[in-house]
Amino acid sequence: MQQPVKPAEEKVPDSSAMAAARDAAIAALDLMVRHDIPPIPENFAVWFAYATGGVGNLRRTIDVLLTSGRGIDEGQVAELFERFILPGYRAQAVEDIAENLDDVTDGLARSLDKAGAGASSFGRVLSTATSALASAGGGEEIRTLIDTLRQETESARNSNEALRAELANTTGEIAALRQKLEETRAEAMTDGLTGIANRKRFDVVLRETAGAAMETGTTMTLLMLDIDHFKQFNDTHGHIVGDQVLRLVGRTLTECVRESDIPARFGGEEFAVVLPETELEDARVMAERIRKRLNQKRVTRRTSGEDIGVVTISIGAARYEYGEPMAALVARADLALYRAKQKGRNRVMIQGE
């Protein structure tokens, strides 16, 4: 059984950050050679982060893989890059953009405030000077010149006020755009028909939940669900009623799962539920709850009120094995689902049955 590799030494002669980075880079390259991982930038980033211990629970995750006896391969390193390294790049990029926007708008506002204050002060000085000249009997040309300067200063101050108002409006628009971006991101991760997570969101959540399970030493289970005879149902009653059935299944999943569980539409009439911190037998209980709840609901054609009947669903469950590719977990759950179909449909099967 392979043992975790000790991190690079933190103590560096003369407190040299450069030397620390060099040692970590050497350790990362050595680890890549030892585990036969190609030395491409993405892989190096993972092992460099492991050597320095500076990225979340990456070290613990790799240690779990190494001590499990399964070893670690290029595919697993790619998943680690996606989970631990890439989000940091993206988050930092977004944070930098947002921070720069805030700095620009704040800086411009301060400049405008300073310019406005300066214009107001200059205007007061000119007004005082004009009054003094008038009482002192100063020349008409001088008074006219100062009046002109005062008017121009007032005009500049008004322009600054208008610009400040425009800046405030622009800042509001930026905030609205940020909100719209968040909404668009959420929409991109949601299935438009059922309102639950779509396949893209499922893939992200499955990888994240698997990583969290390794980090915390907990169990994750996956349910794969398929509507029985859906194609026949669609051909008989039409796609509008078929869509109604898909929405019904989506609602049923949402009603039955816990807040920490993630139901998703996997594709077509197939659904999935990611169950964090859930053992196989507990997953079976959850699956039975979903199946029975759906059996209690009847489908009615909305246009005519015709009672079409009950929709049934077959469910397969599989437990995540630390370090395995996500495709292997999905395949096991799908195999259990296939066995449920073979056994007569409208039932739950877990891996190995």
C-alpha positions in Angstrom: 0.0 0.0 0.0 1.4 3.4 -1.0 1.9 6.0 1.7 1.2 9.7 1.5 4.3 11.7 0.6 5.5 14.2 3.1 5.0 17.9 2.0 8.0 20.0 1.1 9.8 21.5 4.0 8.4 24.8 5.0 11.7 26.0 6.7 13.9 27.5 4.1 17.3 28.9 4.7 17.3 32.7 4.9 13.4 32.6 4.7 13.7 32.5 0.9 10.3 32.2 -0.7 12.1 31.5 -4.0 13.9 28.5 -2.5 10.6 27.2 -1.0 8.9 27.3 -4.4 11.9 25.6 -6.0 11.8 22.8 -3.4 8.0 22.4 -3.9 8.4 22.3 -7.7 11.1 19.6 -7.4 8.9 17.6 -5.1 5.9 17.9 -7.5 7.9 16.7 -10.4 9.2 13.8 -8.4 5.7 12.8 -7.4 4.5 13.0 -11.1 7.4 10.7 -12.2 6.7 8.3 -9.3 3.0 8.0 -10.1 3.6 8.0 -13.9 1.6 11.3 -14.4 2.4 13.2 -17.6 4.2 16.5 -16.8 1.7 18.9 -18.4 0.9 22.2 -16.7 -2.5 21.1 -15.3 -1.0 18.1 -13.6 1.9 20.0 -12.3 -0.5 22.6 -10.8 -2.1 19.7 -8.8 1.1 18.2 -7.5 2.7 21.6 -6.8 -0.4 22.4 -4.7 -0.1 19.1 -2.9 3.6 19.7 -2.2 2.9 23.1 -0.7 -0.3 22.1 1.1 -1.8 25.5 0.1 -5.1 24.5 -1.6 -8.0 23.5 0.7 -8.3 19.7 1.2 -6.4 18.7 -1.9 -3.7 17.0 0.2 -6.1 15.0 2.2 -7.9 13.9 -0.9 -4.7 12.7 -2.6 -3.6 11.0 0.6 -6.9 9.1 0.7 -6.3 7.9 -2.8 -2.7 6.9 -2.1 -3.5 5.0 1.2 -6.5 3.2 -0.3 -4.3 1.0 -2.4 -6.0 2.1 -5.6 -3.2 4.4 -6.6 -3.8 7.6 -8.7 -3.9 8.0 -12.4 -4.1 10.8 -15.0 -7.9 10.8 -15.1 -8.1 11.3 -11.3 -5.5 14.1 -11.4 -7.6 15.8 -14.1 -10.7 15.6 -11.8 -8.6 17.0 -9.0 -7.5 19.9 -11.2 -11.2 20.6 -12.1 -12.3 20.4 -8.4 -9.5 22.2 -6.6 -7.3 24.2 -8.9 -9.5 25.5 -11.7 -12.3 27.0 -9.5 -9.6 29.1 -7.8 -8.5 30.5 -11.1 -12.0 31.3 -12.2 -13.0 32.8 -8.8 -9.9 34.9 -8.7 -10.5 36.2 -12.2 -14.1 37.2 -11.4 -13.0 38.7 -8.1 -10.3 40.7 -9.8 -12.7 42.1 -12.4 -15.3 43.0 -9.7 -12.6 44.6 -7.5 -11.3 46.6 -10.5 -14.8 47.8 -11.3 -15.3 48.9 -7.7 -12.0 50.6 -7.6 -12.7 52.5 -10.8 -16.2 53.7 -9.8 -15.1 54.6 -6.3 -12.0 56.4 -7.6 -14.0 58.4 -10.1 -16.6 59.2 -7.5 -13.9 60.5 -5.1 -12.4 62.6 -7.9 -15.7 64.1 -8.8 -16.4 64.9 -5.2 -13.0 66.5 -4.9 -13.6 68.5 -8.1 -17.0 69.5 -7.0 -15.8 70.7 -3.7 -13.0 72.6 -5.3 -15.4 74.2 -7.7 -17.7 75.2 -4.9 -14.8 76.7 -2.9 -13.5 78.6 -5.9 -17.0 79.9 -6.6 -17.3 81.2 -3.0 -13.9 82.9 -3.3 -14.9 84.6 -6.6 -18.2 85.7 -5.2 -16.5 87.2 -2.2 -13.9 88.9 -4.4 -16.6 90.3 -6.7 -18.5 91.7 -3.7 -15.3 93.3 -2.4 -14.5 94.8 -5.7 -17.9 96.2 -6.1 -17.8 97.9 -2.7 -14.3 99.1 -3.4 -15.3 100.6 -6.7 -13.1 98.3 -8.8 -13.0 98.7 -12.5 -16.0 97.5 -14.6 -13.8 95.3 -16.7 -12.4 93.5 -13.7 -15.9 92.9 -12.3 -17.1 91.6 -15.7 -14.1 89.2 -15.9 -14.7 87.8 -12.4 -18.4 87.4 -13.1 -17.6 85.4 -16.2 -15.2 83.2 -14.2 -17.8 82.7 -11.5 -20.4 81.7 -14.2 -17.9 79.2 -15.7 -17.1 77.8 -12.3 -20.8 77.3 -11.6 -21.2 75.6 -15.0 -18.3 73.3 -14.2 -19.8 72.4 -10.8 -23.2 71.7 -12.5 -21.4 69.4 -15.0 -19.7 67.6 -12.2 -23.0 67.1 -10.5 -24.5 65.7 -13.7 -21.5 63.4 -14.2 -21.8 62.2 -10.6 -25.5 61.4 -11.1 -24.6 59.5 -14.3 -21.9 57.6 -12.4 -24.3 56.6 -9.7 -26.7 55.4 -12.5 -23.9 53.4 -14.1 -22.9 51.8 -10.8 -26.5 50.7 -10.4 -26.4 49.2 -13.9 -23.2 47.3 -13.1 -24.9 45.9 -10.0 -27.9 44.9 -12.1 -25.6 43.3 -14.6 -24.0 41.3 -11.8 -27.4 40.1 -10.6 -28.4 39.2 -14.1 -25.1 37.3 -14.5 -25.9 35.2 -11.4 -29.5 34.6 -12.6 -28.2 33.5 -16.0 -25.6 31.2 -14.4 -28.4 29.6 -12.4 -30.6 29.2 -15.5 -27.7 27.6 -17.3 -27.6 24.9 -14.6 -31.4 24.3 -14.5 -33.5 22.0 -16.6 -36.0 24.3 -18.3 -38.9 21.7 -18.3 -38.7 20.2 -14.8 -37.0 23.1 -12.9 -34.5 20.8 -11.2 -30.7 20.6 -12.0 -29.7 19.8 -15.5 -27.1 17.4 -16.7 -24.3 20.0 -16.6 -25.2 20.9 -13.0 -25.4 17.1 -12.2 -21.8 16.5 -13.5 -20.5 19.4 -11.4 -22.4 18.4 -8.2 -21.4 14.7 -8.5 -17.7 15.5 -8.8 -17.9 18.0 -5.9 -19.8 15.7 -3.7 -17.4 12.8 -4.4 -14.5 15.0 -3.5 -16.2 16.1 -0.3 -16.9 12.5 0.6 -13.2 11.6 0.3 -12.1 14.7 2.3 -14.5 13.9 5.2 -14.4 10.1 5.0 -18.2 9.9 4.5 -20.3 7.9 2.0 -22.0 9.2 -1.1 -24.7 7.3 -3.0 -26.1 7.9 -6.4 -29.7 7.0 -7.6 -30.4 6.6 -11.3 -34.2 6.7 -12.1 -36.0 5.9 -15.4 -39.7 6.3 -16.2 -41.2 3.0 -17.1 -42.5 2.6 -20.7 -42.1 6.4 -21.3 -41.7 6.1 -25.1 -44.9 4.0 -25.4 -46.6 6.6 -23.1 -45.4 9.5 -25.3 -46.5 7.7 -28.5 -49.9 7.0 -27.1 -50.8 10.3 -25.3 -48.5 12.8 -27.1 -45.5 14.9 -26.1 -47.5 17.5 -24.2 -48.7 14.9 -21.8 -45.2 13.4 -21.8 -43.8 16.8 -20.7 -46.4 16.9 -18.0 -45.2 13.5 -16.7 -41.6 14.7 -16.7 -42.6 17.7 -14.7 -44.5 15.5 -12.3 -41.4 13.3 -11.7 -39.3 16.4 -11.1 -41.7 17.7 -8.5 -41.9 14.3 -6.8 -38.1 14.2 -6.5 -38.1 17.7 -5.0 -40.8 16.7 -2.5 -39.1 13.5 -1.4 -35.4 14.4 -1.1 -33.6 16.2 1.8 -32.2 19.7 1.5 -28.7 18.4 1.1 -29.7 16.0 -1.8 -29.5 17.1 -5.4 -32.1 15.8 -7.9 -31.3 16.3 -11.6 -32.6 15.4 -15.0 -29.9 13.2 -16.5 -31.4 13.2 -20.0 -34.7 12.3 -21.7 -36.8 10.3 -19.2 -33.9 9.4 -17.0 -33.2 11.3 -13.7 -30.6 11.1 -11.0 -30.3 12.0 -7.3 -27.0 12.7 -5.6 -27.2 11.7 -1.9 -24.3 13.0 0.2 -23.5 11.2 3.5 -25.8 8.3 2.6 -25.3 4.6 3.0 -26.7 2.2 0.4 -29.6 0.9 2.6 -30.6 4.5 3.4 -30.5 5.2 -0.3 -32.8 2.3 -0.8 -35.3 3.8 1.7 -35.1 7.1 -0.1 -35.6 5.5 -3.5 -38.7 3.6 -2.2 -40.1 6.8 -0.8 -39.8 8.4 -4.3 -41.3 5.3 -6.0 -44.3 5.0 -3.7 -45.0 8.8 -3.8 -45.1 8.7 -7.6 -47.4 5.7 -7.5 -49.9 7.7 -5.5 -50.2 10.4 -8.2 -52.5 10.1 -11.2 -51.8 11.8 -14.5 -54.8 13.8 -15.9 -54.9 15.2 -19.4 -55.3 18.9 -18.7 -57.2 19.8 -21.8 -60.0 17.2 -21.3 -59.7 16.1 -17.7 -59.2 12.5 -18.9 -57.6 10.2 -16.2 -54.6 8.6 -17.9 -53.4 6.6 -15.0 -50.3 6.2 -12.8 -46.7 6.6 -13.9 -44.2 4.2 -12.4 -40.4 4.5 -12.2 -37.5 2.1 -11.8 -34.5 3.0 -9.7 -30.9 1.8 -9.3 -28.5 2.8 -6.5 -24.7 2.6 -6.2 -22.2 3.7 -3.6 -19.2 5.9 -4.5 -15.8 4.2 -4.1 -13.0 6.6 -3.2 -11.0 7.6 -6.2 -13.1 5.9 -8.9 -14.0 7.9 -12.0 -17.5 9.4 -11.9 -18.4 7.4 -15.1 -17.8 4.2 -13.2 -20.2 5.2 -10.4 -22.9 6.2 -12.9 -22.4 2.9 -14.8 -22.9 0.9 -11.6 -26.1 2.8 -10.7 -27.3 2.4 -14.3 -26.6 -1.4 -14.1 -28.7 -1.6 -10.9 -31.4 0.4 -12.8 -31.2 -2.1 -15.7 -31.7 -5.0 -13.2 -34.8 -3.2 -11.8 -36.2 -3.1 -15.3 -35.4 -6.8 -15.8 -37.1 -7.7 -12.6 -40.4 -6.2 -13.8 -40.0 -2.4 -13.4 -41.5 -0.2 -10.7 -38.9 -1.3 -8.2 -35.6 -0.4 -6.6 -32.4 -2.3 -6.9 -29.0 -1.6 -5.4 -25.6 -2.5 -6.7 -24.7 -6.1 -6.5 -28.3 -7.4 -6.4 
